[in-house]
Amino acid sequence: MTSPAHSRQTLTAEEAADRVGRTPAYFRVLMSKLNHGGRDLRAPAQPGERARRYDADKIDAWVAEGMPVPTKPNTIPTPKPDARKISATATRTGNMWTVNIEEINQGTQTESIRNAHRIAHALAVKKTGLAPDEVTIDLTVELPTETAHQWEKAKTKEMEAKATAALAAKLSRQVVQDLQAQGCTFHDIGEMLGISHQRAQQLASSAVGKES
């Protein structure tokens, strides 16, 4: 598939206003509200560019949604049980997120990951001609290779730490059980192990029914 960064059409503010049937002045007001609402329809900034251009795909997707100007973040309607499931990927490219929907040969970019799912849904609705609740997006966020590696390493260490903590707790419970079996009181156990008698009692209680 052709890279969205190289294939998408960009528009001046005047061209974008004409595309959606609004005056340039009113269009700028709408775009200001969208920007404050966390949705930017402009194309990525280019070196030396005095005014940001608009991404035609984003404009068309916004039109397909009915040109909403939210006072709070938009929500995607709950899909019907038989809604068409379409896969999409969001990949970090520089300071942008590239959203690709290979099934319908569609792609675009957004500055925020929170917009990726909504934009993918809007583009899928526009491309398929289905109703918003007849399409559901399965979005996969692809981490950079090194980031993904570090994340997996962190999760592995976290699992190892939990396993170690579980083993330590089991051994502690066993010690308390053994001392109890020898007739020691919780106060005695606390003194022997350097813990409070309340902690000794807690360990004894947590041991009930937990040993295999």
C-alpha positions, -999 to +999 in steps of 0.1 A: +000+000+000+012+035-008+024+054+022-003+078+035+023+104+042+031+106+004-003+099-012-028+120+008-042+152-006-038+184+013-059+216+011-056+252+020-081+265+046-101+281+017-101+249-002-111+229+028-139+254+036-152+250+000-150+212+003-174+212+033-196+240+020-187+267+046-173+302+044-136+304+052-143+325+083-169+301+097-147+271+088-118+285+109-142+289+138-152+252+134-116+241+132-107+261+163-134+243+182-123+209+169-087+216+178-097+225+214-117+193+215-086+172+207-093+166+170-069+182+145-079+178+108-047+195+095-019+177+077+015+174+093+035+206+094+060+210+065+094+228+068+090+265+059+052+263+057+036+295+069+001+281+074-008+245+081-028+227+053-057+204+058-057+166+052-084+158+027-090+123+041-095+138+076-119+164+062-139+138+043-141+115+073-153+144+094-180+152+068-190+115+068-196+118+105-219+147+100-193+174+107-197+172+146-182+199+167-180+182+201-181+200+234-165+168+248-147+139+230-167+120+204-178+085+211-182+057+186-217+041+186-221+007+200-217-017+171-245-042+161-238-079+169-233-085+132-212-054+125-184-058+100-151-061+119-122-042+102-086-043+114-064-012+115-029-004+128-015+027+144+022+031+141+043+060+155+061+078+126+082+108+139+058+130+159+027+115+142+006+083+143+001+066+109-032+048+108-035+021+081-066+001+072-053-024+047-086-041+041-101-010+025-067+003+013-071+035+033-047+054+055-041+087+072-022+103+101-031+119+134-012+137+161-029+118+189-034+081+195-068+089+211-080+100+177-067+070+158-097+047+166-122+073+158-105+083+126-102+047+115-139+041+122-149+072+103-128+063+073-141+027+073-177+040+074-170+064+045-152+037+024-177+009+030-209+030+029-221+012+060-239+029+089-216+038+119-230+010+141-225-015+113-187-011+115-164-020+143-126-013+143-100-037+157-072-013+163-037-026+170-011+000+183+023-011+171+051-001+194+086+007+180+107-025+181+130-014+209+101+000+230+082-033+225+113-053+236+117-032+267+080-035+276+081-072+272+112-073+294+095-052+320+064-075+320+086-106+324+104-090+353+070-081+369+058-117+366+090-130+381+087-106+410+051-117+416+062-154+416+091-146+440+067-127+463+042-156+462+070-181+471+082-159+500+046-156+513+042-194+511+074-200+530+064-174+557+031-191+562+048-225+564+071-212+591+042-199+612+023-232+607+053-252+619+058-230+650+021-233+657+023-270+655+051-269+681+027-252+705+040-216+702+017-187+708+014-158+683+032-136+708+060-162+710+061-165+672+062-127+668+092-125+692+110-153+674+105-140+639+108-102+647+073-094+637+042-084+656+019-110+671-009-095+648+013-102+618+019-137+630-018-143+634-024-128+600+000-152+584-016-181+602-051-170+590-039-167+554-024-202+555-058-218+560-069-236+529-040-222+508-015-250+510-017-277+484 
